[in-house]
Amino acid sequence: MNIIQRMFKPKTEELMQDPSWQALHALSPSGQGVNARMAENLSTVLACVSAVSTSLASLPAWVYRRTEGGRELDETHPLMRIVRRGANAHQTWPDFIEWLAASTMLRGNGLAEIVTDSAGRVMELRPIPWEWVSVQMLASGRLAYDVTEMHGLHGPAGRRRRLLQGEVLHIRDRSDDGIVGKSRLQRAAKVIAAGLSIQEFSHALLENGARPSGALQFPHVLTGEQHDRISRQIRESLTGSSNAAKFLVLEAGVAWNPMSISPEDAELLASRRFTGEELARIFGCPPPIIGDLTHGTFTNSETLIRFFAQTTLSGWLRKLEAEFVRSVFTEAQRETHELEIDMSGLLRGDPETRWKSHEIAVKNKILTPNEVREVEGWNPRDDGNQFVGGG
C-alpha cells in the first residue's frame, strides 16, 4: 500500500483491525456477529448485567486518609466531591458506576476520561464508549488510547484524539494479554449464539405457527355460510375475559378435540431454560438474583444472594477500588489514601440483619452507640460515646 492509499485509508478499517475493537465482536457458529446490543436482547444477559451493575452503583463510596492510629474520612478529597455531586455534568455517581460496570461486563472494558484542573485535581470522569477506542502501546511501554468520537458528545463527530494511560480510568474484565479485557460474549460466543438462535426460532414459531387450544370436528362438510356462522358464535360467546371458563354445548355429532403442547415444543422450552442457566453462570449470577425461581426456595435463595455478594460483587468492587487508586489518585495520594466501596450498603433493604449486626458490634465494644447512629444517619447523643457497660 503506497503513501497516498494509507493517507485515505478509512479510520474505521484501522479500528476493526485493532484487537481492542475486535474484542467487542464474537463470531457465532453461523458467522453472525454477536455484539453487546444483540446479546442484551436475551433477557438473561440483560438481567445479569443489570443485577451486577445496579448493585455496585447502589453502594456508598468513601475516601479515607491513612493516619498513625488507623484512618479517617477525607471529606475534602476531590473524588469525594465527585461521589456526592456527580461524575460529570450528565451522570450522578451511581449512574456512572452502573455504566462503567455494564460496559466492562458486555465489552470487556470500561473507559472514562479523567478531567483535571490546573492543579491536577480530578474534576470530572467522562464516559467513553469502548467501540470508539483503539489501544496502542508506545515505545515507552505506556498505553495510548486513540478515541474516534462517533457522535459529538464532547466535540465534533469524527474527531480523533489521543489519551495517554494516566488520563483515563480503564476497568478490564479478565484479560489474555494484561492490556485489553476480553468480553465474556467473546469467550462464550457459542452459548450466546445458541441463546439468540433459540429465541429467534421461538419468535418465528409464535409469529408463523398456528397453535390453537383445540378443534371442533364435524361429521359432515360445512358450507361457507355455516363455517362463518359457527366461527362468529364461538367468538362472541367464548372469547374475551368476560366469557372466561364458560362451557361449550355441542350437538349433532360435533366433537371437541383438545390440542396439547408437542414433545418438540416442550424440548424447546427446556432448551431455553437451560440456556438461561448457562448465561447466568457466565456472569456469575445465581438464578434467583435474575428472577429465575425454578429451583429456588426461601432458604437457598437467601444463601445464593449472600453468595452473589461475597463472590460476584466483591470481585468487581476490588477491581473498581484498585483502579480508582491507581488512575485517579496522584502518586503521593496512593501512599496515603484509599477508596472503599462499602458492601454494608447491601443491608439497606434488610433492617433486621442490619440491626442485629449493630447490636453485636455494640455489645462486643466494637462500635459505640454514636458510631452506630452515625452509620444510620442520626445525630449523636450526649451519652453515646461510651461503650455499653463502660470502658
Short mmCIF file of the C-alpha atoms (twelve columns), coordinates in Angstrom:
data_MODEL
# 
_entry.id   MODEL 
# 
loop_
_atom_site.group_PDB 
_atom_site.id 
_atom_site.type_symbol 
_atom_site.label_atom_id 
_atom_site.label_alt_id 
_atom_site.label_comp_id 
_atom_site.label_asym_id 
_atom_site.label_seq_id 
_atom_site.Cartn_x 
_atom_site.Cartn_y 
_atom_site.Cartn_z 
_atom_site.pdbx_PDB_model_num 
ATOM 1   C CA . MET A 1   0.000   0.000   0.000  1 
ATOM 2   C CA . ASN A 2   1.564   3.335   -1.062 1 
ATOM 3   C CA . ILE A 3   1.562   6.516   1.000  1 
ATOM 4   C CA . ILE A 4   -1.425  8.009   -0.821 1 
ATOM 5   C CA . GLN A 5   -3.527  4.929   -0.127 1 
ATOM 6   C CA . ARG A 6   -2.519  4.969   3.531  1 
ATOM 7   C CA . MET A 7   -3.489  8.612   3.856  1 
ATOM 8   C CA . PHE A 8   -7.013  7.963   2.597  1 
ATOM 9   C CA . LYS A 9   -7.485  4.587   4.256  1 
ATOM 10  C CA . PRO A 10  -10.740 4.693   6.285  1 
ATOM 11  C CA . LYS A 11  -10.161 5.079   10.026 1 
ATOM 12  C CA . THR A 12  -12.914 2.603   10.799 1 
ATOM 13  C CA . GLU A 13  -10.932 -0.091  8.986  1 
ATOM 14  C CA . GLU A 14  -7.948  0.621   11.208 1 
ATOM 15  C CA . LEU A 15  -10.150 0.265   14.267 1 
ATOM 16  C CA . MET A 16  -11.606 -3.003  13.045 1 
ATOM 17  C CA . GLN A 17  -8.097  -4.443  12.792 1 
ATOM 18  C CA . ASP A 18  -7.186  -3.416  16.326 1 
ATOM 19  C CA . PRO A 19  -7.527  -6.146  19.000 1 
ATOM 20  C CA . SER A 20  -9.386  -3.799  21.332 1 
ATOM 21  C CA . TRP A 21  -12.035 -3.204  18.667 1 
ATOM 22  C CA . GLN A 22  -12.272 -6.876  17.781 1 
ATOM 23  C CA . ALA A 23  -12.875 -7.683  21.439 1 
ATOM 24  C CA . LEU A 24  -16.320 -6.129  21.028 1 
ATOM 25  C CA . HIS A 25  -17.374 -8.725  18.469 1 
ATOM 26  C CA . ALA A 26  -17.529 -12.504 18.675 1 
ATOM 27  C CA . LEU A 27  -18.481 -14.728 15.772 1 
ATOM 28  C CA . SER A 28  -21.344 -17.140 16.261 1 
ATOM 29  C CA . PRO A 29  -21.228 -20.635 14.696 1 
ATOM 30  C CA . SER A 30  -23.291 -19.295 11.812 1 
ATOM 31  C CA . GLY A 31  -20.803 -16.497 11.198 1 
ATOM 32  C CA . GLN A 32  -23.177 -13.825 12.500 1 
ATOM 33  C CA . GLY A 33  -21.579 -11.184 14.724 1 
ATOM 34  C CA . VAL A 34  -22.625 -11.307 18.373 1 
ATOM 35  C CA . ASN A 35  -22.199 -7.915  19.959 1 
ATOM 36  C CA . ALA A 36  -23.305 -6.301  23.195 1 
ATOM 37  C CA . ARG A 37  -26.502 -4.827  21.829 1 
ATOM 38  C CA . MET A 38  -27.610 -8.139  20.316 1 
ATOM 39  C CA . ALA A 39  -26.709 -10.070 23.458 1 
ATOM 40  C CA . GLU A 40  -28.868 -7.814  25.630 1 
ATOM 41  C CA . ASN A 41  -31.867 -8.950  23.598 1 
ATOM 42  C CA . LEU A 42  -31.542 -12.104 25.687 1 
ATOM 43  C CA . SER A 43  -33.403 -11.390 28.908 1 
ATOM 44  C CA . THR A 44  -30.903 -13.383 30.968 1 
ATOM 45  C CA . VAL A 45  -27.941 -11.317 29.734 1 
ATOM 46  C CA . LEU A 46  -29.843 -8.086  30.386 1 
ATOM 47  C CA . ALA A 47  -30.891 -9.261  33.851 1 
ATOM 48  C CA . CYS A 48  -27.362 -10.379 34.818 1 
ATOM 49  C CA . VAL A 49  -25.728 -7.154  33.679 1 
ATOM 50  C CA . SER A 50  -28.412 -5.080  35.397 1 
ATOM 51  C CA . ALA A 51  -28.169 -7.079  38.639 1 
ATOM 52  C CA . VAL A 52  -24.399 -6.618  38.949 1 
ATOM 53  C CA . SER A 53  -24.140 -3.028  37.681 1 
ATOM 54  C CA . THR A 54  -27.074 -1.637  39.690 1 
ATOM 55  C CA . SER A 55  -25.927 -3.459  42.835 1 
ATOM 56  C CA . LEU A 56  -22.463 -1.910  42.517 1 
ATOM 57  C CA . ALA A 57  -23.980 1.510   41.813 1 
ATOM 58  C CA . SER A 58  -26.158 1.318   44.930 1 
ATOM 59  C CA . LEU A 59  -23.211 1.008   47.338 1 
ATOM 60  C CA . PRO A 60  -21.807 4.071   49.147 1 
ATOM 61  C CA . ALA A 61  -18.203 5.071   48.419 1 
ATOM 62  C CA . TRP A 62  -15.754 6.755   50.784 1 
ATOM 63  C CA . VAL A 63  -12.243 8.174   50.501 1 
ATOM 64  C CA . TYR A 64  -10.071 7.554   53.577 1 
ATOM 65  C CA . ARG A 65  -6.760  9.075   54.635 1 
ATOM 66  C CA . ARG A 66  -4.376  6.793   56.497 1 
ATOM 67  C CA . THR A 67  -3.203  8.057   59.887 1 
ATOM 68  C CA . GLU A 68  -0.834  6.762   62.540 1 
ATOM 69  C CA . GLY A 69  -3.751  5.397   64.530 1 
ATOM 70  C CA . GLY A 70  -5.671  3.960   61.578 1 
ATOM 71  C CA . ARG A 71  -7.574  6.037   59.054 1 
ATOM 72  C CA . GLU A 72  -10.081 8.862   58.824 1 
ATOM 73  C CA . LEU A 73  -12.619 10.008  56.266 1 
ATOM 74  C CA . ASP A 74  -11.213 12.664  53.912 1 
ATOM 75  C CA . GLU A 75  -14.192 14.874  53.146 1 
ATOM 76  C CA . THR A 76  -12.071 17.371  51.202 1 
ATOM 77  C CA . HIS A 77  -10.681 14.959  48.622 1 
ATOM 78  C CA . PRO A 78  -11.768 15.815  45.036 1 
ATOM 79  C CA . LEU A 79  -13.066 12.276  44.499 1 
ATOM 80  C CA . MET A 80  -15.484 12.702  47.418 1 
ATOM 81  C CA . ARG A 81  -16.891 15.759  45.663 1 
ATOM 82  C CA . ILE A 82  -17.471 13.616  42.568 1 
ATOM 83  C CA . VAL A 83  -19.134 10.906  44.655 1 
ATOM 84  C CA . ARG A 84  -21.528 13.445  46.167 1 
ATOM 85  C CA . ARG A 85  -22.182 15.801  43.244 1 
ATOM 86  C CA . GLY A 86  -21.787 13.513  40.250 1 
ATOM 87  C CA . ALA A 87  -19.106 12.134  37.957 1 
ATOM 88  C CA . ASN A 88  -19.834 14.694  35.240 1 
ATOM 89  C CA . ALA A 89  -22.456 17.171  34.118 1 
ATOM 90  C CA . HIS A 90  -24.782 14.407  32.955 1 
ATOM 91  C CA . GLN A 91  -24.249 11.475  35.344 1 
ATOM 92  C CA . THR A 92  -24.570 11.036  39.065 1 
ATOM 93  C CA . TRP A 93  -22.054 8.760   40.793 1 
ATOM 94  C CA . PRO A 94  -24.477 5.763   40.717 1 
ATOM 95  C CA . ASP A 95  -25.227 6.406   37.035 1 
ATOM 96  C CA . PHE A 96  -21.507 6.459   36.227 1 
ATOM 97  C CA . ILE A 97  -20.661 3.301   38.184 1 
ATOM 98  C CA . GLU A 98  -23.628 1.488   36.628 1 
ATOM 99  C CA . TRP A 99  -22.473 2.485   33.129 1 
ATOM 100 C CA . LEU A 100 -18.826 1.604   33.848 1 
ATOM 101 C CA . ALA A 101 -19.694 -1.856  35.212 1 
ATOM 102 C CA . ALA A 102 -22.159 -2.632  32.389 1 
ATOM 103 C CA . SER A 103 -19.653 -1.611  29.713 1 
ATOM 104 C CA . THR A 104 -16.990 -3.830  31.281 1 
ATOM 105 C CA . MET A 105 -19.312 -6.831  31.552 1 
ATOM 106 C CA . LEU A 106 -20.597 -6.550  27.984 1 
ATOM 107 C CA . ARG A 107 -17.498 -5.330  26.148 1 
ATOM 108 C CA . GLY A 108 -14.700 -6.487  28.428 1 
ATOM 109 C CA . ASN A 109 -13.597 -2.898  29.021 1 
ATOM 110 C CA . GLY A 110 -14.954 0.262   30.606 1 
ATOM 111 C CA . LEU A 111 -13.153 3.531   29.887 1 
ATOM 112 C CA . ALA A 112 -13.558 7.076   31.211 1 
ATOM 113 C CA . GLU A 113 -11.536 10.215  30.635 1 
ATOM 114 C CA . ILE A 114 -10.137 11.838  33.784 1 
ATOM 115 C CA . VAL A 115 -10.644 15.603  33.523 1 
ATOM 116 C CA . THR A 116 -8.457  17.612  35.910 1 
ATOM 117 C CA . ASP A 117 -7.963  21.267  36.787 1 
ATOM 118 C CA . SER A 118 -4.706  23.223  36.538 1 
ATOM 119 C CA . ALA A 119 -3.578  21.816  39.897 1 
ATOM 120 C CA . GLY A 120 -4.103  18.223  38.767 1 
ATOM 121 C CA . ARG A 121 -7.229  17.641  40.892 1 
ATOM 122 C CA . VAL A 122 -9.835  15.397  39.296 1 
ATOM 123 C CA . MET A 123 -12.926 17.387  38.312 1 
ATOM 124 C CA . GLU A 124 -14.883 15.012  36.051 1 
ATOM 125 C CA . LEU A 125 -15.000 11.441  34.843 1 
ATOM 126 C CA . ARG A 126 -16.354 11.378  31.285 1 
ATOM 127 C CA . PRO A 127 -17.527 8.034   29.868 1 
ATOM 128 C CA . ILE A 128 -16.032 6.878   26.563 1 
ATOM 129 C CA . PRO A 129 -17.861 4.091   24.691 1 
ATOM 130 C CA . TRP A 130 -15.384 1.282   24.097 1 
ATOM 131 C CA . GLU A 131 -16.331 0.947   20.432 1 
ATOM 132 C CA . TRP A 132 -14.766 4.391   19.913 1 
ATOM 133 C CA . VAL A 133 -11.396 3.251   21.221 1 
ATOM 134 C CA . SER A 134 -8.231  1.799   19.705 1 
ATOM 135 C CA . VAL A 135 -5.400  0.881   22.103 1 
ATOM 136 C CA . GLN A 136 -1.722  1.181   21.179 1 
ATOM 137 C CA . MET A 137 1.443   0.506   23.188 1 
ATOM 138 C CA . LEU A 138 4.034   3.228   22.864 1 
ATOM 139 C CA . ALA A 139 7.785   2.683   22.724 1 
ATOM 140 C CA . SER A 140 7.946   3.849   26.348 1 
ATOM 141 C CA . GLY A 141 5.719   0.952   27.401 1 
ATOM 142 C CA . ARG A 142 2.795   3.235   28.237 1 
ATOM 143 C CA . LEU A 143 -0.593  2.750   26.644 1 
ATOM 144 C CA . ALA A 144 -2.222  5.247   24.306 1 
ATOM 145 C CA . TYR A 145 -5.974  5.297   23.745 1 
ATOM 146 C CA . ASP A 146 -6.944  6.679   20.333 1 
ATOM 147 C CA . VAL A 147 -10.566 7.835   20.540 1 
ATOM 148 C CA . THR A 148 -12.656 8.462   17.433 1 
ATOM 149 C CA . GLU A 149 -15.957 10.005  18.513 1 
ATOM 150 C CA . MET A 150 -18.824 8.538   16.502 1 
ATOM 151 C CA . HIS A 151 -21.121 11.353  17.571 1 
ATOM 152 C CA . GLY A 152 -20.350 14.733  19.066 1 
ATOM 153 C CA . LEU A 153 -20.840 14.391  22.807 1 
ATOM 154 C CA . HIS A 154 -17.640 16.233  23.715 1 
ATOM 155 C CA . GLY A 155 -16.718 17.656  20.328 1 
ATOM 156 C CA . PRO A 156 -17.421 17.346  16.584 1 
ATOM 157 C CA . ALA A 157 -18.428 13.896  15.346 1 
ATOM 158 C CA . GLY A 158 -15.487 12.065  13.812 1 
ATOM 159 C CA . ARG A 159 -12.952 13.958  15.899 1 
ATOM 160 C CA . ARG A 160 -9.923  11.836  16.695 1 
ATOM 161 C CA . ARG A 161 -7.765  12.412  19.748 1 
ATOM 162 C CA . ARG A 162 -5.233  10.511  21.828 1 
ATOM 163 C CA . LEU A 163 -5.407  9.978   25.585 1 
ATOM 164 C CA . LEU A 164 -2.462  8.571   27.488 1 
ATOM 165 C CA . GLN A 165 -2.528  5.966   30.228 1 
ATOM 166 C CA . GLY A 166 -2.603  8.470   33.093 1 
ATOM 167 C CA . GLU A 167 -5.516  10.367  31.566 1 
ATOM 168 C CA . VAL A 168 -8.074  7.563   31.644 1 
ATOM 169 C CA . LEU A 169 -9.742  5.211   34.081 1 
ATOM 170 C CA . HIS A 170 -9.730  1.745   32.498 1 
ATOM 171 C CA . ILE A 171 -11.621 -1.170  34.083 1 
ATOM 172 C CA . ARG A 172 -10.938 -4.556  32.477 1 
ATOM 173 C CA . ASP A 173 -12.692 -7.875  32.635 1 
ATOM 174 C CA . ARG A 174 -10.309 -10.841 32.614 1 
ATOM 175 C CA . SER A 175 -7.586  -10.176 30.054 1 
ATOM 176 C CA . ASP A 176 -5.481  -12.554 27.958 1 
ATOM 177 C CA . ASP A 177 -2.632  -10.085 27.434 1 
ATOM 178 C CA . GLY A 178 -2.895  -7.894  30.535 1 
ATOM 179 C CA . ILE A 179 -3.679  -4.852  28.386 1 
ATOM 180 C CA . VAL A 180 -7.178  -5.217  26.945 1 
ATOM 181 C CA . GLY A 181 -10.004 -7.025  28.662 1 
ATOM 182 C CA . LYS A 182 -11.783 -9.794  26.794 1 
ATOM 183 C CA . SER A 183 -15.567 -9.750  26.612 1 
ATOM 184 C CA . ARG A 184 -17.481 -12.649 28.115 1 
ATOM 185 C CA . LEU A 185 -19.599 -12.520 24.973 1 
ATOM 186 C CA . GLN A 186 -16.483 -13.443 23.036 1 
ATOM 187 C CA . ARG A 187 -15.322 -16.129 25.465 1 
ATOM 188 C CA . ALA A 188 -18.736 -17.809 25.377 1 
ATOM 189 C CA . ALA A 189 -19.756 -16.879 21.843 1 
ATOM 190 C CA . LYS A 190 -21.408 -20.240 21.111 1 
ATOM 191 C CA . VAL A 191 -23.572 -20.041 24.231 1 
ATOM 192 C CA . ILE A 192 -24.711 -16.523 23.339 1 
ATOM 193 C CA . ALA A 193 -25.310 -17.525 19.702 1 
ATOM 194 C CA . ALA A 194 -27.297 -20.593 20.783 1 
ATOM 195 C CA . GLY A 195 -29.466 -18.431 23.020 1 
ATOM 196 C CA . LEU A 196 -30.110 -15.967 20.210 1 
ATOM 197 C CA . SER A 197 -30.905 -18.802 17.781 1 
ATOM 198 C CA . ILE A 198 -33.381 -20.421 20.182 1 
ATOM 199 C CA . GLN A 199 -35.019 -17.065 20.851 1 
ATOM 200 C CA . GLU A 200 -35.283 -16.314 17.134 1 
ATOM 201 C CA . PHE A 201 -36.751 -19.764 16.491 1 
ATOM 202 C CA . SER A 202 -39.312 -19.282 19.283 1 
ATOM 203 C CA . HIS A 203 -40.285 -15.898 17.879 1 
ATOM 204 C CA . ALA A 204 -40.713 -17.363 14.389 1 
ATOM 205 C CA . LEU A 205 -42.747 -20.226 15.841 1 
ATOM 206 C CA . LEU A 206 -45.145 -17.819 17.521 1 
ATOM 207 C CA . GLU A 207 -45.198 -15.475 14.553 1 
ATOM 208 C CA . ASN A 208 -45.788 -18.070 11.861 1 
ATOM 209 C CA . GLY A 209 -47.130 -21.146 13.590 1 
ATOM 210 C CA . ALA A 210 -50.773 -21.780 14.479 1 
ATOM 211 C CA . ARG A 211 -51.204 -23.235 17.962 1 
ATOM 212 C CA . PRO A 212 -54.965 -23.459 18.734 1 
ATOM 213 C CA . SER A 213 -56.067 -24.953 22.048 1 
ATOM 214 C CA . GLY A 214 -58.376 -27.400 20.276 1 
ATOM 215 C CA . ALA A 215 -60.526 -28.147 17.241 1 
ATOM 216 C CA . LEU A 216 -64.221 -28.824 16.531 1 
ATOM 217 C CA . GLN A 217 -64.752 -31.955 14.459 1 
ATOM 218 C CA . PHE A 218 -67.978 -32.128 12.405 1 
ATOM 219 C CA . PRO A 219 -69.434 -35.323 10.919 1 
ATOM 220 C CA . HIS A 220 -70.033 -33.596 7.612  1 
ATOM 221 C CA . VAL A 221 -68.543 -30.895 5.428  1 
ATOM 222 C CA . LEU A 222 -69.649 -27.359 6.305  1 
ATOM 223 C CA . THR A 223 -70.762 -24.802 3.802  1 
ATOM 224 C CA . GLY A 224 -69.095 -21.427 3.803  1 
ATOM 225 C CA . GLU A 225 -72.117 -19.837 5.467  1 
ATOM 226 C CA . GLN A 226 -72.206 -22.490 8.217  1 
ATOM 227 C CA . HIS A 227 -68.475 -22.110 8.863  1 
ATOM 228 C CA . ASP A 228 -68.764 -18.325 9.205  1 
ATOM 229 C CA . ARG A 229 -71.817 -18.564 11.488 1 
ATOM 230 C CA . ILE A 230 -70.239 -21.109 13.846 1 
ATOM 231 C CA . SER A 231 -66.972 -19.132 13.998 1 
ATOM 232 C CA . ARG A 232 -68.881 -15.940 14.820 1 
ATOM 233 C CA . GLN A 233 -70.933 -17.637 17.552 1 
ATOM 234 C CA . ILE A 234 -67.853 -19.136 19.207 1 
ATOM 235 C CA . ARG A 235 -66.012 -15.815 19.037 1 
ATOM 236 C CA . GLU A 236 -68.915 -13.888 20.573 1 
ATOM 237 C CA . SER A 237 -69.759 -16.398 23.298 1 
ATOM 238 C CA . LEU A 238 -66.358 -17.756 24.385 1 
ATOM 239 C CA . THR A 239 -63.606 -15.195 23.716 1 
ATOM 240 C CA . GLY A 240 -62.753 -12.274 25.965 1 
ATOM 241 C CA . SER A 241 -62.264 -12.007 29.726 1 
ATOM 242 C CA . SER A 242 -65.994 -11.728 30.432 1 
ATOM 243 C CA . ASN A 243 -66.562 -15.151 28.806 1 
ATOM 244 C CA . ALA A 244 -63.714 -16.924 30.578 1 
ATOM 245 C CA . ALA A 245 -64.401 -20.506 31.791 1 
ATOM 246 C CA . LYS A 246 -67.783 -20.780 30.016 1 
ATOM 247 C CA . PHE A 247 -68.687 -24.256 28.821 1 
ATOM 248 C CA . LEU A 248 -69.346 -25.270 25.233 1 
ATOM 249 C CA . VAL A 249 -72.571 -27.040 24.174 1 
ATOM 250 C CA . LEU A 250 -72.065 -29.417 21.247 1 
ATOM 251 C CA . GLU A 251 -74.742 -31.285 19.300 1 
ATOM 252 C CA . ALA A 252 -75.374 -33.151 16.066 1 
ATOM 253 C CA . GLY A 253 -72.280 -35.335 16.474 1 
ATOM 254 C CA . VAL A 254 -69.826 -32.458 16.849 1 
ATOM 255 C CA . ALA A 255 -66.728 -33.436 18.869 1 
ATOM 256 C CA . TRP A 256 -64.143 -31.283 20.659 1 
ATOM 257 C CA . ASN A 257 -60.519 -32.393 20.232 1 
ATOM 258 C CA . PRO A 258 -58.096 -30.609 22.619 1 
ATOM 259 C CA . MET A 259 -54.532 -29.959 21.447 1 
ATOM 260 C CA . SER A 260 -51.653 -30.132 23.898 1 
ATOM 261 C CA . ILE A 261 -48.054 -28.981 23.563 1 
ATOM 262 C CA . SER A 262 -45.979 -31.264 21.365 1 
ATOM 263 C CA . PRO A 263 -42.820 -33.036 22.599 1 
ATOM 264 C CA . GLU A 264 -40.797 -30.864 20.220 1 
ATOM 265 C CA . ASP A 265 -42.219 -27.670 21.737 1 
ATOM 266 C CA . ALA A 266 -41.628 -28.990 25.248 1 
ATOM 267 C CA . GLU A 267 -37.989 -29.656 24.353 1 
ATOM 268 C CA . LEU A 268 -37.710 -26.091 23.039 1 
ATOM 269 C CA . LEU A 269 -38.910 -24.717 26.388 1 
ATOM 270 C CA . ALA A 270 -36.394 -26.874 28.236 1 
ATOM 271 C CA . SER A 271 -33.617 -25.662 25.928 1 
ATOM 272 C CA . ARG A 272 -34.499 -22.043 26.621 1 
ATOM 273 C CA . ARG A 273 -34.457 -22.688 30.364 1 
ATOM 274 C CA . PHE A 274 -31.096 -24.455 30.212 1 
ATOM 275 C CA . THR A 275 -29.578 -21.688 28.070 1 
ATOM 276 C CA . GLY A 276 -30.761 -19.141 30.621 1 
ATOM 277 C CA . GLU A 277 -28.971 -21.045 33.382 1 
ATOM 278 C CA . GLU A 278 -25.784 -21.199 31.274 1 
ATOM 279 C CA . LEU A 279 -25.860 -17.460 30.659 1 
ATOM 280 C CA . ALA A 280 -26.377 -16.755 34.364 1 
ATOM 281 C CA . ARG A 281 -23.373 -18.983 35.102 1 
ATOM 282 C CA . ILE A 282 -21.209 -16.992 32.673 1 
ATOM 283 C CA . PHE A 283 -21.898 -13.752 34.527 1 
ATOM 284 C CA . GLY A 284 -21.699 -15.319 37.984 1 
ATOM 285 C CA . CYS A 285 -25.324 -14.594 38.851 1 
ATOM 286 C CA . PRO A 286 -27.335 -17.189 40.804 1 
ATOM 287 C CA . PRO A 287 -30.707 -17.744 39.042 1 
ATOM 288 C CA . PRO A 288 -32.813 -16.285 41.920 1 
ATOM 289 C CA . ILE A 289 -30.937 -12.982 41.522 1 
ATOM 290 C CA . ILE A 290 -32.293 -12.606 37.985 1 
ATOM 291 C CA . GLY A 291 -35.802 -13.773 38.810 1 
ATOM 292 C CA . ASP A 292 -35.489 -17.475 37.939 1 
ATOM 293 C CA . LEU A 293 -37.090 -19.300 40.886 1 
ATOM 294 C CA . THR A 294 -37.450 -22.649 39.103 1 
ATOM 295 C CA . HIS A 295 -35.242 -24.364 41.664 1 
ATOM 296 C CA . GLY A 296 -35.474 -21.671 44.302 1 
ATOM 297 C CA . THR A 297 -36.733 -21.917 47.846 1 
ATOM 298 C CA . PHE A 298 -36.724 -19.311 50.596 1 
ATOM 299 C CA . THR A 299 -33.688 -20.925 52.227 1 
ATOM 300 C CA . ASN A 300 -31.457 -21.484 49.230 1 
ATOM 301 C CA . SER A 301 -32.411 -18.133 47.653 1 
ATOM 302 C CA . GLU A 302 -31.157 -16.307 50.746 1 
ATOM 303 C CA . THR A 303 -27.935 -18.322 50.645 1 
ATOM 304 C CA . LEU A 304 -27.456 -17.641 46.921 1 
ATOM 305 C CA . ILE A 305 -27.964 -13.908 47.435 1 
ATOM 306 C CA . ARG A 306 -25.207 -13.994 50.059 1 
ATOM 307 C CA . PHE A 307 -23.056 -15.981 47.610 1 
ATOM 308 C CA . PHE A 308 -23.698 -13.322 44.951 1 
ATOM 309 C CA . ALA A 309 -22.447 -10.584 47.283 1 
ATOM 310 C CA . GLN A 310 -19.412 -12.483 48.550 1 
ATOM 311 C CA . THR A 311 -18.153 -13.802 45.209 1 
ATOM 312 C CA . THR A 312 -19.546 -11.884 42.244 1 
ATOM 313 C CA . LEU A 313 -19.851 -8.373  43.686 1 
ATOM 314 C CA . SER A 314 -16.740 -8.469  45.873 1 
ATOM 315 C CA . GLY A 315 -14.526 -9.214  42.865 1 
ATOM 316 C CA . TRP A 316 -15.914 -6.272  40.904 1 
ATOM 317 C CA . LEU A 317 -15.620 -3.991  43.941 1 
ATOM 318 C CA . ARG A 318 -11.948 -4.803  44.352 1 
ATOM 319 C CA . LYS A 319 -11.323 -4.072  40.662 1 
ATOM 320 C CA . LEU A 320 -13.031 -0.680  40.975 1 
ATOM 321 C CA . GLU A 321 -11.263 0.283   44.202 1 
ATOM 322 C CA . ALA A 322 -7.799  -0.682  42.937 1 
ATOM 323 C CA . GLU A 323 -8.188  1.037   39.556 1 
ATOM 324 C CA . PHE A 324 -9.507  4.271   41.098 1 
ATOM 325 C CA . VAL A 325 -6.494  4.412   43.424 1 
ATOM 326 C CA . ARG A 326 -4.105  3.715   40.551 1 
ATOM 327 C CA . SER A 327 -5.622  6.091   37.998 1 
ATOM 328 C CA . VAL A 328 -7.489  8.868   39.830 1 
ATOM 329 C CA . PHE A 329 -5.258  9.396   42.879 1 
ATOM 330 C CA . THR A 330 -1.955  11.215  42.482 1 
ATOM 331 C CA . GLU A 331 1.262   9.311   43.082 1 
ATOM 332 C CA . ALA A 332 1.605   10.830  46.563 1 
ATOM 333 C CA . GLN A 333 -2.021  10.090  47.451 1 
ATOM 334 C CA . ARG A 334 -1.645  6.409   46.592 1 
ATOM 335 C CA . GLU A 335 0.534   6.062   49.686 1 
ATOM 336 C CA . THR A 336 -1.805  7.965   51.979 1 
ATOM 337 C CA . HIS A 337 -5.351  7.469   50.635 1 
ATOM 338 C CA . GLU A 338 -7.689  4.671   49.667 1 
ATOM 339 C CA . LEU A 339 -11.171 4.309   48.186 1 
ATOM 340 C CA . GLU A 340 -13.626 1.986   49.860 1 
ATOM 341 C CA . ILE A 341 -16.957 0.958   48.346 1 
ATOM 342 C CA . ASP A 342 -18.964 -0.189  51.350 1 
ATOM 343 C CA . MET A 343 -20.723 -3.531  50.884 1 
ATOM 344 C CA . SER A 344 -22.756 -2.972  54.048 1 
ATOM 345 C CA . GLY A 345 -24.962 -0.822  51.828 1 
ATOM 346 C CA . LEU A 346 -26.490 -4.097  50.615 1 
ATOM 347 C CA . LEU A 347 -28.176 -4.371  54.034 1 
ATOM 348 C CA . ARG A 348 -30.124 -1.171  53.476 1 
ATOM 349 C CA . GLY A 349 -33.167 -3.201  52.461 1 
ATOM 350 C CA . ASP A 350 -32.710 -5.707  55.311 1 
ATOM 351 C CA . PRO A 351 -33.164 -3.744  58.565 1 
ATOM 352 C CA . GLU A 352 -33.408 -6.858  60.768 1 
ATOM 353 C CA . THR A 353 -29.962 -8.158  59.760 1 
ATOM 354 C CA . ARG A 354 -28.505 -4.646  59.887 1 
ATOM 355 C CA . TRP A 355 -29.695 -4.001  63.441 1 
ATOM 356 C CA . LYS A 356 -28.570 -7.407  64.645 1 
ATOM 357 C CA . SER A 357 -25.093 -6.559  63.337 1 
ATOM 358 C CA . HIS A 358 -25.205 -3.234  65.196 1 
ATOM 359 C CA . GLU A 359 -26.269 -4.997  68.383 1 
ATOM 360 C CA . ILE A 360 -23.365 -7.445  68.191 1 
ATOM 361 C CA . ALA A 361 -20.905 -4.596  67.488 1 
ATOM 362 C CA . VAL A 362 -22.101 -2.549  70.476 1 
ATOM 363 C CA . LYS A 363 -22.211 -5.478  72.911 1 
ATOM 364 C CA . ASN A 364 -18.674 -6.534  71.970 1 
ATOM 365 C CA . LYS A 365 -17.400 -2.945  72.256 1 
ATOM 366 C CA . ILE A 366 -16.518 -2.709  68.574 1 
ATOM 367 C CA . LEU A 367 -18.746 0.349   67.971 1 
ATOM 368 C CA . THR A 368 -20.165 2.951   70.347 1 
ATOM 369 C CA . PRO A 369 -23.876 3.854   70.152 1 
ATOM 370 C CA . ASN A 370 -22.968 7.144   68.497 1 
ATOM 371 C CA . GLU A 371 -20.933 5.361   65.831 1 
ATOM 372 C CA . VAL A 372 -23.959 3.195   65.088 1 
ATOM 373 C CA . ARG A 373 -26.162 6.305   64.962 1 
ATOM 374 C CA . GLU A 374 -23.703 7.891   62.514 1 
ATOM 375 C CA . VAL A 375 -23.925 4.831   60.237 1 
ATOM 376 C CA . GLU A 376 -27.719 5.108   60.329 1 
ATOM 377 C CA . GLY A 377 -27.606 8.842   59.577 1 
ATOM 378 C CA . TRP A 378 -28.812 10.004  63.029 1 
ATOM 379 C CA . ASN A 379 -27.429 12.757  65.210 1 
ATOM 380 C CA . PRO A 380 -25.216 11.734  68.162 1 
ATOM 381 C CA . ARG A 381 -26.403 11.589  71.773 1 
ATOM 382 C CA . ASP A 382 -24.589 13.161  74.706 1 
ATOM 383 C CA . ASP A 383 -24.109 9.775   76.381 1 
ATOM 384 C CA . GLY A 384 -23.452 7.834   73.185 1 
ATOM 385 C CA . ASN A 385 -19.659 7.988   73.036 1 
ATOM 386 C CA . GLN A 386 -19.126 5.347   75.707 1 
ATOM 387 C CA . PHE A 387 -19.183 1.631   75.113 1 
ATOM 388 C CA . VAL A 388 -22.124 -0.211  76.614 1 
ATOM 389 C CA . GLY A 389 -21.121 -1.401  80.079 1 
ATOM 390 C CA . GLY A 390 -18.475 1.330   80.449 1 
ATOM 391 C CA . GLY A 391 -14.992 1.477   79.025 1 
# 
